[in-house]
Amino acid sequence: MITELRKKSQVTIPKELVMKLGLKEGDKLEVIERNGTIQIMPVAVYPKKYLDELKEEINDIRVRIHAGEQPMFDSVDELFAQLDGNNG
């Protein structure tokens, strides 16, 4: 698909690609140059506070795993069985 660079360096993404990728107005896109090509990728942007809280939770879980206080599972099914109270 060919598109045109317009004033203010704007490019229109062909509608077929917008529809195929489920993009909508306001979505964030990362634009990078790699080996002479321009790549545009949809990205999710999260508030820093949310990411900091998530990192803290992950670190807490690592500490509990190391201390033997956090159960570990070999599969998602095993996890759900434990949550359902089904140990078999």
Residue pairs with C-beta under 8 A, 6 or more apart in sequence:
1 14
1 16
1 17
3 11
3 12
3 13
3 14
4 11
4 12
5 11
6 12
13 23
13 40
17 23
21 42
23 42
27 42
28 42
28 43
28 44
28 45
29 40
29 41
29 42
29 43
30 40
30 41
30 42
30 43
31 38
31 39
31 40
32 38
32 39
32 41
33 39
61 70
64 70
65 72
71 82
73 79
73 82
81 87
81 88
